[in-house]
Amino acid sequence: MSASVRAAVGAVSDPELRRPLSELDMVRDITVDAGVAHVAIALTIVGCPAAERISAEVTAAAAGVPGVREVALEVGVMTADERRALTARLRGSRASRTIPFGPDSLTRVIAVTSGKGGVGKSTVTANLAVALARRGLAVGLVDADVHGFSIPGLLGLVDAAGRTARPTRIDDLIVPPIAYDVKTVSIGMFLREGDEGAAVAWRGPMLHRTVQQFLTDVYFGDLDVLLLDMPPGTGDVAISVGQLLPHAEVLVVTTPQSASSDVAVRSGLVARQTGQRVLGVIENMAPLVLPDGTVLDLFGHGGGEDVARALSSESEPVPLLGSIPLSPALRACGDAGTPVVASAPADSAAIAISEIARVIADRPRGLAGRRLNVSVT
C-alpha cells in the first residue's frame, strides 16, 4: 500500500513549477500503518506560497488510495544542496545566466510594440496571452514596459490592497506567478511592499539589465509562446530586446487614427533594423457597431491597413491580423483584472482577440536555420 500512496502523492503537481512532486524530488518517507498513511514532503523554500495548496492536494491524493482512512502529513523544506540540484535539473543543459529563448529554441518569441502610448497595447497583449493559453498553448509573458508596467493589474495579480503577487525565488532561479495559465513577470513584482505605486526612474543600462534578467533568471519552463509587452516607442528597451532576441517576431498595435498609425510604422521599422520579423499589425479601438446598427467611428478607420501596407514589401508582406472594436467590457475587465477573453468571451472585442490568437497559433514559427534536439539512430 505504501507504493500506491507514494505513486498518488508523487503525481501531485507543483502549481508553480507545473511538474509532479516525484519529478522534483519533493516526496520523502511514506509508510502506512493500520490505515494511517504517514506522508512526508519537502517544499522548495521556507514560506512557499503554494504550501497550503500542495498540502491539501497531497492529503487528498493519499486519502484517495483504497485502504487509507487517515493521512498524517509532515511538511519540511529542502536543504541547500537539494535546492541546487533542483535548479540544475530545471535548467537542464542550459548554463546559469543564459537566455533559453535563442535561435535554437522551439519557443516562439513575439514582442508586442506600438509607436506611442495610449493605444491599448498592454490590454491587447494580456488578452492575447490568455487567448493563446485557452487554446492549449504554454504561454509566458514578460512585462518589458518597465516605466509603465500594467500587466499585473490587467491579469488580476494585484489584490484589493494594491499588493502585487511576488515570484518565488529558489536560490538564483525566479519562478513567476501564474494567472489564467499565463506565467508572468513584471518589475512591479519586485518593488518593495508599499512602493507598488512608485515610479521606476531608470536609464538605459538598468533597463537593459532588467530585461536581460527577466529572460535569463526567470524559470518559464517549456513554452510554446513567449510574449513581451514592450514600452511604446523605439527607445532603450526596444534596442535591448533587438540585441537579446534578434530572432523574435513583432506585432505592431495601432489605432485607426492616422496620428497613431503614422508613428506605429516606426516601431516596425526599428524591429527590422535589429533583424526581427514583423508578424503583423493589430488595430485596436476600431469602429463599434451599436445596437441600433449605427457605427461609432470614434478614432476614424483604416489606420491598421495603412500600417500593414507601409510595412509590407514584395518579399515580406505584413498582414492586418485583426481589428478590435471599441468595447466597454474590454475596458471594465482590464480595470477588474479579469481579461475579457476569459470573463466575457461573447463580447465583440473578445471575439476579435480570440480570432487573432487563432491566426497566430495557426501560423507557427518556421524551423529553417535552427538546430533541433534530435538525432538519427
NUGUSE-767493 format. One record per residue (C-alpha): residue number from 1; residue in three letters; y, x, z. Coordinates in Angstrom, 2 decimals, padded with zeros to 5 digits. Layout:
% NUGUSE-767493
NODE; i; aa; Y; X; Z
NODE; NUM; ALA; Y; X; Z
...
//
This chain:
% NUGUSE-767493
NODE; i; aa; Y; X; Z
NODE; 1; MET; 000.00; 000.00; 000.00
NODE; 2; SER; 002.37; 002.92; 000.66
NODE; 3; ALA; 002.14; 003.87; -003.01
NODE; 4; SER; 003.11; 000.34; -004.04
NODE; 5; VAL; 006.11; 000.37; -001.70
NODE; 6; ARG; 007.16; 003.79; -002.99
NODE; 7; ALA; 006.97; 002.57; -006.59
NODE; 8; ALA; 009.00; -000.54; -005.78
NODE; 9; VAL; 011.67; 001.39; -003.86
NODE; 10; GLY; 011.80; 004.16; -006.46
NODE; 11; ALA; 012.52; 001.61; -009.18
NODE; 12; VAL; 015.76; 000.53; -007.46
NODE; 13; SER; 018.72; 001.81; -009.47
NODE; 14; ASP; 021.72; 003.60; -008.01
NODE; 15; PRO; 024.61; 001.31; -009.05
NODE; 16; GLU; 026.98; 004.24; -009.70
NODE; 17; LEU; 024.67; 006.75; -011.39
NODE; 18; ARG; 022.66; 004.00; -013.11
NODE; 19; ARG; 019.37; 005.79; -012.59
NODE; 20; PRO; 016.29; 004.94; -010.47
NODE; 21; LEU; 016.21; 006.36; -006.94
NODE; 22; SER; 012.92; 008.11; -007.71
NODE; 23; GLU; 014.52; 009.98; -010.58
NODE; 24; LEU; 017.39; 011.02; -008.30
NODE; 25; ASP; 015.03; 012.24; -005.53
NODE; 26; MET; 016.59; 009.81; -003.06
NODE; 27; VAL; 013.29; 008.43; -001.74
NODE; 28; ARG; 011.90; 010.11; 001.36
NODE; 29; ASP; 008.91; 009.27; 003.61
NODE; 30; ILE; 007.27; 005.89; 003.20
NODE; 31; THR; 004.50; 004.58; 005.42
NODE; 32; VAL; 003.06; 001.12; 006.05
NODE; 33; ASP; 001.65; 000.24; 009.49
NODE; 34; ALA; 000.33; -003.22; 010.30
NODE; 35; GLY; 002.51; -004.84; 007.65
NODE; 36; VAL; 005.65; -002.92; 008.63
NODE; 37; ALA; 006.99; -000.70; 005.85
NODE; 38; HIS; 008.87; 002.33; 007.16
NODE; 39; VAL; 011.14; 003.43; 004.34
NODE; 40; ALA; 013.44; 006.47; 004.38
NODE; 41; ILE; 016.02; 007.17; 001.70
NODE; 42; ALA; 018.76; 009.78; 001.34
NODE; 43; LEU; 022.16; 008.86; -000.10
NODE; 44; THR; 024.14; 011.40; -002.11
NODE; 45; ILE; 027.09; 011.72; 000.29
NODE; 46; VAL; 028.32; 010.55; 003.68
NODE; 47; GLY; 030.22; 007.30; 003.27
NODE; 48; CYS; 028.63; 006.48; -000.08
NODE; 49; PRO; 030.46; 003.37; -001.34
NODE; 50; ALA; 027.23; 001.91; -002.68
NODE; 51; ALA; 025.35; 002.36; 000.62
NODE; 52; GLU; 025.21; -001.31; 001.56
NODE; 53; ARG; 024.08; -002.41; -001.89
NODE; 54; ILE; 021.42; 000.30; -002.13
NODE; 55; SER; 020.14; -000.50; 001.37
NODE; 56; ALA; 019.92; -004.22; 000.60
NODE; 57; GLU; 018.12; -003.69; -002.71
NODE; 58; VAL; 015.70; -001.14; -001.23
NODE; 59; THR; 014.88; -003.51; 001.62
NODE; 60; ALA; 014.34; -006.40; -000.80
NODE; 61; ALA; 012.16; -004.26; -003.08
NODE; 62; ALA; 009.94; -003.10; -000.21
NODE; 63; ALA; 009.71; -006.61; 001.24
NODE; 64; GLY; 008.54; -007.91; -002.13
NODE; 65; VAL; 005.35; -005.84; -002.03
NODE; 66; PRO; 002.33; -008.03; -001.13
NODE; 67; GLY; 001.23; -007.41; 002.46
NODE; 68; VAL; 004.62; -006.23; 003.71
NODE; 69; ARG; 006.03; -008.59; 006.34
NODE; 70; GLU; 008.83; -006.38; 007.69
NODE; 71; VAL; 010.88; -003.41; 006.49
NODE; 72; ALA; 012.27; -000.68; 008.74
NODE; 73; LEU; 014.84; 001.23; 006.71
NODE; 74; GLU; 016.13; 004.69; 007.61
NODE; 75; VAL; 019.16; 005.91; 005.66
NODE; 76; GLY; 020.06; 009.60; 005.59
NODE; 77; VAL; 022.15; 011.92; 003.43
NODE; 78; MET; 021.16; 014.66; 001.00
NODE; 79; THR; 021.54; 018.27; 002.04
NODE; 80; ALA; 023.97; 020.54; 000.21
NODE; 81; ASP; 021.08; 022.16; -001.69
NODE; 82; GLU; 019.73; 018.76; -002.70
NODE; 83; ARG; 023.15; 017.69; -003.99
NODE; 84; ARG; 023.47; 020.89; -006.03
NODE; 85; ALA; 020.05; 020.25; -007.53
NODE; 86; LEU; 021.05; 016.67; -008.30
NODE; 87; THR; 024.30; 017.59; -010.05
NODE; 88; ALA; 022.45; 020.24; -012.08
NODE; 89; ARG; 019.88; 017.61; -013.09
NODE; 90; LEU; 022.57; 015.14; -014.09
NODE; 91; ARG; 024.36; 017.71; -016.22
NODE; 92; GLY; 021.13; 018.73; -017.90
NODE; 93; SER; 021.58; 021.76; -020.12
NODE; 94; ARG; 025.36; 021.39; -020.11
NODE; 95; ALA; 027.17; 024.04; -018.12
NODE; 96; SER; 029.72; 023.07; -015.49
NODE; 97; ARG; 033.31; 022.56; -016.69
NODE; 98; THR; 032.32; 021.93; -020.30
NODE; 99; ILE; 033.09; 018.80; -022.33
NODE; 100; PRO; 029.90; 016.84; -023.09
NODE; 101; PHE; 031.51; 014.96; -025.97
NODE; 102; GLY; 031.61; 017.78; -028.50
NODE; 103; PRO; 030.74; 017.60; -032.20
NODE; 104; ASP; 027.01; 017.61; -031.40
NODE; 105; SER; 027.25; 014.65; -029.04
NODE; 106; LEU; 025.89; 011.28; -030.12
NODE; 107; THR; 028.70; 009.58; -028.18
NODE; 108; ARG; 031.33; 008.03; -030.38
NODE; 109; VAL; 034.79; 009.02; -029.13
NODE; 110; ILE; 037.65; 006.66; -030.00
NODE; 111; ALA; 041.26; 007.29; -028.98
NODE; 112; VAL; 043.44; 004.16; -028.94
NODE; 113; THR; 047.03; 005.04; -029.81
NODE; 114; SER; 050.36; 003.40; -030.53
NODE; 115; GLY; 053.67; 004.66; -031.79
NODE; 116; LYS; 055.64; 003.05; -028.98
NODE; 117; GLY; 055.09; 001.30; -025.66
NODE; 118; GLY; 055.02; -002.43; -025.11
NODE; 119; VAL; 052.63; -003.31; -027.94
NODE; 120; GLY; 049.74; -004.19; -025.62
NODE; 121; LYS; 047.70; -001.05; -026.34
NODE; 122; SER; 046.18; -000.81; -022.85
NODE; 123; THR; 045.34; -004.52; -022.77
NODE; 124; VAL; 043.63; -004.16; -026.15
NODE; 125; THR; 041.76; -001.03; -025.01
NODE; 126; ALA; 040.49; -002.60; -021.77
NODE; 127; ASN; 039.29; -005.75; -023.51
NODE; 128; LEU; 037.78; -003.79; -026.38
NODE; 129; ALA; 035.81; -001.68; -023.89
NODE; 130; VAL; 034.47; -004.80; -022.17
NODE; 131; ALA; 033.68; -006.46; -025.51
NODE; 132; LEU; 031.68; -003.40; -026.63
NODE; 133; ALA; 029.82; -003.35; -023.29
NODE; 134; ARG; 029.00; -007.05; -023.69
NODE; 135; ARG; 027.35; -006.12; -026.98
NODE; 136; GLY; 024.91; -003.95; -025.03
NODE; 137; LEU; 026.59; -000.58; -025.60
NODE; 138; ALA; 027.05; 002.02; -022.85
NODE; 139; VAL; 030.82; 002.38; -022.63
NODE; 140; GLY; 033.15; 004.80; -020.83
NODE; 141; LEU; 036.92; 004.53; -020.62
NODE; 142; VAL; 039.42; 007.31; -019.89
NODE; 143; ASP; 042.92; 006.18; -018.94
NODE; 144; ALA; 044.78; 009.08; -020.55
NODE; 145; ASP; 048.16; 007.38; -020.14
NODE; 146; VAL; 048.90; 009.45; -017.03
NODE; 147; HIS; 052.54; 008.43; -016.66
NODE; 148; GLY; 051.96; 004.74; -017.37
NODE; 149; PHE; 048.39; 004.16; -016.18
NODE; 150; SER; 047.39; 000.49; -016.09
NODE; 151; ILE; 043.67; 000.38; -016.87
NODE; 152; PRO; 042.51; -000.01; -013.20
NODE; 153; GLY; 044.61; -003.14; -012.79
NODE; 154; LEU; 043.52; -004.61; -016.12
NODE; 155; LEU; 039.83; -004.18; -015.17
NODE; 156; GLY; 040.15; -005.52; -011.63
NODE; 157; LEU; 039.75; -002.12; -009.97
NODE; 158; VAL; 042.79; -002.76; -007.74
NODE; 159; ASP; 042.30; -005.00; -004.69
NODE; 160; ALA; 044.71; -007.58; -003.26
NODE; 161; ALA; 046.29; -004.95; -001.01
NODE; 162; GLY; 047.07; -002.74; -004.01
NODE; 163; ARG; 044.32; -000.20; -003.28
NODE; 164; THR; 042.71; 001.31; -006.36
NODE; 165; ALA; 038.95; 001.90; -006.49
NODE; 166; ARG; 038.03; 005.54; -005.87
NODE; 167; PRO; 035.47; 007.66; -007.72
NODE; 168; THR; 032.57; 009.10; -005.76
NODE; 169; ARG; 032.52; 012.89; -005.53
NODE; 170; ILE; 029.16; 014.68; -005.47
NODE; 171; ASP; 030.25; 018.27; -004.98
NODE; 172; ASP; 032.26; 019.03; -008.15
NODE; 173; LEU; 030.89; 016.03; -010.02
NODE; 174; ILE; 033.04; 012.88; -010.17
NODE; 175; VAL; 031.23; 009.55; -010.53
NODE; 176; PRO; 033.61; 006.91; -011.93
NODE; 177; PRO; 033.85; 003.31; -010.70
NODE; 178; ILE; 032.30; 000.64; -012.92
NODE; 179; ALA; 033.94; -002.66; -013.86
NODE; 180; TYR; 032.46; -005.14; -016.33
NODE; 181; ASP; 029.82; -002.49; -017.15
NODE; 182; VAL; 032.53; -000.03; -018.23
NODE; 183; LYS; 032.65; 003.36; -016.48
NODE; 184; THR; 036.33; 004.03; -015.91
NODE; 185; VAL; 038.53; 006.90; -014.74
NODE; 186; SER; 042.30; 006.97; -014.27
NODE; 187; ILE; 044.83; 009.15; -012.49
NODE; 188; GLY; 045.61; 006.09; -010.39
NODE; 189; MET; 042.24; 006.55; -008.68
NODE; 190; PHE; 043.24; 009.97; -007.37
NODE; 191; LEU; 046.64; 009.21; -005.86
NODE; 192; ARG; 046.80; 009.19; -002.08
NODE; 193; GLU; 046.33; 005.80; -000.44
NODE; 194; GLY; 049.73; 004.21; -000.13
NODE; 195; ASP; 051.08; 006.14; -003.13
NODE; 196; GLU; 049.47; 003.92; -005.78
NODE; 197; GLY; 052.89; 002.70; -006.88
NODE; 198; ALA; 054.41; 006.17; -007.03
NODE; 199; ALA; 055.49; 007.73; -010.32
NODE; 200; VAL; 053.49; 010.64; -011.75
NODE; 201; ALA; 056.15; 013.12; -012.89
NODE; 202; TRP; 054.12; 015.84; -014.59
NODE; 203; ARG; 054.88; 018.08; -017.54
NODE; 204; GLY; 052.65; 019.32; -020.35
NODE; 205; PRO; 050.34; 021.83; -018.60
NODE; 206; MET; 049.48; 019.42; -015.78
NODE; 207; LEU; 048.83; 016.62; -018.25
NODE; 208; HIS; 046.51; 018.87; -020.28
NODE; 209; ARG; 044.53; 019.91; -017.18
NODE; 210; THR; 044.20; 016.30; -016.05
NODE; 211; VAL; 042.81; 015.10; -019.36
NODE; 212; GLN; 040.50; 018.12; -019.53
NODE; 213; GLN; 039.18; 017.42; -016.03
NODE; 214; PHE; 038.53; 013.79; -016.91
NODE; 215; LEU; 036.40; 014.98; -019.83
NODE; 216; THR; 034.56; 017.79; -018.02
NODE; 217; ASP; 034.09; 016.80; -014.38
NODE; 218; VAL; 033.58; 013.04; -014.64
NODE; 219; TYR; 029.92; 012.07; -014.96
NODE; 220; PHE; 029.70; 009.25; -017.50
NODE; 221; GLY; 026.01; 009.70; -018.24
NODE; 222; ASP; 024.71; 008.82; -021.69
NODE; 223; LEU; 027.38; 006.83; -023.53
NODE; 224; ASP; 027.39; 005.10; -026.87
NODE; 225; VAL; 031.18; 004.90; -026.93
NODE; 226; LEU; 033.96; 006.68; -025.02
NODE; 227; LEU; 037.39; 005.06; -025.36
NODE; 228; LEU; 040.61; 006.84; -024.46
NODE; 229; ASP; 043.69; 004.79; -023.67
NODE; 230; MET; 046.37; 007.13; -024.97
NODE; 231; PRO; 050.03; 007.17; -023.94
NODE; 232; PRO; 052.42; 005.83; -026.56
NODE; 233; GLY; 053.95; 008.27; -028.98
NODE; 234; THR; 052.96; 011.73; -030.18
NODE; 235; GLY; 053.59; 013.89; -027.11
NODE; 236; ASP; 051.66; 016.33; -024.95
NODE; 237; VAL; 048.58; 014.17; -024.27
NODE; 238; ALA; 048.09; 013.34; -027.95
NODE; 239; ILE; 048.20; 017.05; -028.77
NODE; 240; SER; 045.81; 017.91; -025.90
NODE; 241; VAL; 043.28; 015.27; -026.95
NODE; 242; GLY; 043.53; 016.54; -030.51
NODE; 243; GLN; 042.66; 020.04; -029.27
NODE; 244; LEU; 039.91; 018.95; -026.87
NODE; 245; LEU; 038.35; 016.28; -029.11
NODE; 246; PRO; 039.26; 017.12; -032.70
NODE; 247; HIS; 036.30; 015.08; -033.97
NODE; 248; ALA; 037.47; 011.85; -032.28
NODE; 249; GLU; 038.28; 008.72; -034.23
NODE; 250; VAL; 041.61; 006.98; -033.75
NODE; 251; LEU; 042.57; 003.31; -033.52
NODE; 252; VAL; 046.24; 002.56; -034.08
NODE; 253; VAL; 047.65; -000.50; -032.29
NODE; 254; THR; 050.84; -002.11; -033.54
NODE; 255; THR; 052.61; -005.46; -033.54
NODE; 256; PRO; 053.64; -007.36; -036.68
NODE; 257; GLN; 057.25; -006.29; -036.15
NODE; 258; SER; 058.48; -003.61; -038.56
NODE; 259; ALA; 060.25; -001.72; -035.74
NODE; 260; SER; 056.81; -001.24; -034.14
NODE; 261; SER; 054.75; -000.70; -037.28
NODE; 262; ASP; 057.05; 001.96; -038.71
NODE; 263; VAL; 056.62; 004.05; -035.55
NODE; 264; ALA; 052.88; 003.33; -035.29
NODE; 265; VAL; 052.27; 005.19; -038.55
NODE; 266; ARG; 053.41; 008.42; -036.89
NODE; 267; SER; 050.67; 008.33; -034.25
NODE; 268; GLY; 048.06; 008.10; -037.01
NODE; 269; LEU; 049.63; 010.97; -038.91
NODE; 270; VAL; 049.62; 013.22; -035.82
NODE; 271; ALA; 045.94; 012.40; -035.26
NODE; 272; ARG; 045.17; 013.51; -038.80
NODE; 273; GLN; 047.03; 016.78; -038.27
NODE; 274; THR; 044.57; 017.67; -035.48
NODE; 275; GLY; 041.55; 016.80; -037.64
NODE; 276; GLN; 040.87; 013.35; -036.21
NODE; 277; ARG; 039.99; 010.42; -038.45
NODE; 278; VAL; 041.90; 007.13; -038.35
NODE; 279; LEU; 039.23; 004.47; -037.85
NODE; 280; GLY; 041.53; 001.51; -038.41
NODE; 281; VAL; 044.54; -000.50; -037.32
NODE; 282; ILE; 044.68; -003.35; -034.81
NODE; 283; GLU; 047.59; -005.78; -034.95
NODE; 284; ASN; 048.46; -007.31; -031.56
NODE; 285; MET; 050.82; -010.23; -030.81
NODE; 286; ALA; 050.14; -011.73; -034.23
NODE; 287; PRO; 051.29; -015.29; -035.07
NODE; 288; LEU; 049.76; -018.04; -032.93
NODE; 289; VAL; 048.72; -021.43; -034.27
NODE; 290; LEU; 049.94; -024.09; -031.82
NODE; 291; PRO; 048.03; -027.30; -031.03
NODE; 292; ASP; 050.23; -029.33; -033.39
NODE; 293; GLY; 049.42; -026.98; -036.27
NODE; 294; THR; 052.75; -025.17; -036.36
NODE; 295; VAL; 052.76; -021.36; -036.23
NODE; 296; LEU; 054.59; -019.36; -033.58
NODE; 297; ASP; 055.72; -016.30; -035.53
NODE; 298; LEU; 057.48; -014.56; -032.62
NODE; 299; PHE; 057.18; -010.96; -033.87
NODE; 300; GLY; 057.04; -011.62; -037.58
NODE; 301; HIS; 053.99; -010.86; -039.68
NODE; 302; GLY; 052.45; -008.18; -041.87
NODE; 303; GLY; 053.06; -005.14; -039.66
NODE; 304; GLY; 049.36; -004.34; -039.27
NODE; 305; GLU; 048.76; -004.44; -043.01
NODE; 306; ASP; 051.80; -002.22; -043.56
NODE; 307; VAL; 050.47; 000.42; -041.14
NODE; 308; ALA; 046.98; 000.33; -042.67
NODE; 309; ARG; 048.45; 000.69; -046.15
NODE; 310; ALA; 050.75; 003.56; -045.12
NODE; 311; LEU; 047.86; 005.49; -043.53
NODE; 312; SER; 045.40; 004.88; -046.39
NODE; 313; SER; 044.61; 007.23; -049.22
NODE; 314; GLU; 042.10; 007.16; -052.05
NODE; 315; SER; 039.78; 009.47; -050.16
NODE; 316; GLU; 040.28; 007.87; -046.75
NODE; 317; PRO; 041.08; 004.15; -046.75
NODE; 318; VAL; 042.24; 002.76; -043.38
NODE; 319; PRO; 041.39; -000.90; -042.80
NODE; 320; LEU; 043.17; -003.51; -040.72
NODE; 321; LEU; 040.31; -004.23; -038.31
NODE; 322; GLY; 041.82; -007.43; -036.96
NODE; 323; SER; 044.86; -009.34; -035.75
NODE; 324; ILE; 045.04; -010.54; -032.16
NODE; 325; PRO; 047.24; -013.63; -031.81
NODE; 326; LEU; 049.76; -014.18; -029.04
NODE; 327; SER; 047.84; -015.58; -026.09
NODE; 328; PRO; 048.96; -016.75; -022.64
NODE; 329; ALA; 045.35; -016.31; -021.47
NODE; 330; LEU; 045.31; -012.68; -022.58
NODE; 331; ARG; 048.42; -012.01; -020.50
NODE; 332; ALA; 047.26; -014.02; -017.48
NODE; 333; CYS; 043.79; -012.45; -017.44
NODE; 334; GLY; 045.33; -008.99; -017.68
NODE; 335; ASP; 047.52; -009.70; -014.66
NODE; 336; ALA; 044.49; -011.01; -012.75
NODE; 337; GLY; 042.26; -008.06; -013.64
NODE; 338; THR; 039.76; -010.33; -015.40
NODE; 339; PRO; 039.58; -009.30; -019.09
NODE; 340; VAL; 039.94; -012.29; -021.37
NODE; 341; VAL; 036.82; -011.42; -023.39
NODE; 342; ALA; 034.78; -011.94; -020.22
NODE; 343; SER; 036.69; -014.67; -018.38
NODE; 344; ALA; 037.88; -016.80; -021.32
NODE; 345; PRO; 035.70; -015.86; -024.31
NODE; 346; ALA; 036.68; -019.01; -026.24
NODE; 347; ASP; 040.37; -018.02; -026.28
NODE; 348; SER; 041.69; -017.08; -029.71
NODE; 349; ALA; 042.64; -013.56; -028.58
NODE; 350; ALA; 039.21; -013.03; -027.01
NODE; 351; ILE; 037.52; -014.14; -030.21
NODE; 352; ALA; 039.65; -011.74; -032.25
NODE; 353; ILE; 038.95; -008.78; -029.93
NODE; 354; SER; 035.23; -009.55; -029.86
NODE; 355; GLU; 035.17; -009.60; -033.65
NODE; 356; ILE; 036.96; -006.23; -033.78
NODE; 357; ALA; 034.33; -004.88; -031.33
NODE; 358; ARG; 031.60; -006.17; -033.64
NODE; 359; VAL; 033.16; -004.45; -036.65
NODE; 360; ILE; 033.47; -001.16; -034.75
NODE; 361; ALA; 029.91; -001.37; -033.40
NODE; 362; ASP; 028.57; -002.08; -036.88
NODE; 363; ARG; 030.32; 000.98; -038.30
NODE; 364; PRO; 028.58; 003.80; -036.41
NODE; 365; ARG; 029.92; 007.31; -036.48
NODE; 366; GLY; 028.36; 009.43; -039.20
NODE; 367; LEU; 025.89; 012.20; -038.33
NODE; 368; ALA; 026.91; 014.54; -041.15
NODE; 369; GLY; 027.53; 018.08; -039.99
NODE; 370; ARG; 026.19; 017.58; -036.48
NODE; 371; ARG; 023.16; 019.19; -034.86
NODE; 372; LEU; 020.64; 016.71; -033.49
NODE; 373; ASN; 018.49; 017.49; -030.45
NODE; 374; VAL; 015.20; 017.07; -032.33
NODE; 375; SER; 012.62; 019.49; -033.59
NODE; 376; VAL; 009.92; 019.31; -036.25
NODE; 377; THR; 006.35; 019.65; -035.00
//
